[in-house]
Amino acid sequence: MTTVVEMKPQRPEKIAASIEVAPRQAVESADLPDLFPKGTHVYVTDIGTDTTDTLVSAVRRLRDLGFEPVPHFASRRLSTRSAFEERIRRMSEEAGVSNVLVIGGGLEKQAGDFSSTMEVLETGYFDKYGVKAIGVAGHPEGSPDFSEEVAVQALRLKKSFAERSDAKLRIVTQFGFDARKFIGWADGLKEHGIDLPVHLGVAGPAKITTLIKFAAMCGVGNSISFLKKNALSLTTLATSHSPETVVGPIEQHALNSADTPIRQIHVFAFGGLKKTSEWLEERGSWDIKTSLYPSTTAAQN
């Protein structure tokens, strides 16, 4: 008699990663085809200066290269409802986009019909054009634009939207350098009734001066203080091209805590796409596959 032993799937030893690129990088970079594994979720930033044609070309090239394009939609930088619908329609029809990130875009930057992320979500255009996976912004260090109370209420509204629609929502956070604080923020969301999966933002390998510059540009003042306070260690970290003091604790917590909402990291390639991709490959993050539709029950989605 042969005994069949059922093998349990092994738990991954690394946490998965997504990455951001600028539209021009997506369109023009000659290195891009070989930088990431096929199926990698590649976010396309929108700072309000690129045309719809450029953004559509960016996501179309990413799709053609075998990646999963995830375009940003900065709510207060969108001009009109019709222009927004046209953009998502073209991205869906021309590049098969079914996964997006919707952010506010800064309170002082409203350019058109939308004043908030919720207004964009409630147009119904994402559902109309087949977008089911939607990321929304999280701010573990707070934001200069609104209070923590306002931020929590906004996430509650988005969770409610997910419950009454077919959308699969996740939280994708701003980057930072205090792993303990980011973990505490993510795990603390359940105290506010928010159980969405979380993708924590981290900076890839870069010089300390570069990190401080981008922290200032993105309004994460606490990160600047943390960087300056830990300048010596982080300078060494940047030289070795391995920001493990941030990613390591997040990774271990995500893999070993059954009830954490943390699913993966979202990487900001401030030190360059090639350097960041090499780091992710060396540490094994590129070997972990992610689902298109993140789940609050799966350990690695």
Buried (B, 14 or more C-beta within 10 A) or exposed (E): EEEEEEEEEEEBEBBBBBBBBBBBBBBEBEEBEEBBBEEBBBBBBBEEEBEBEBBBBBBBBBBEBEBBBBBBBBBBBBBEBEEBBBBBBBBBEEBBBBBBBBBBBBEEBBBBBBBBBBBBBEBEBBBEBEBBBBBBBBBBBBBEBBEEEEBBEBBBBBBEBBEEBEBBBBBBBBBBBBBEBBBEBBBEBEEBEBBBBBBBBBBBBBBBEBBBBBBEEBBBBBBBBBBEEBEEEBBEBBEEBBBBBBBBBBBEBBBEEEEBBBBBBBBBBBBBBBBBBBBBBEBBBBEBEBBBBBEBEEBBB
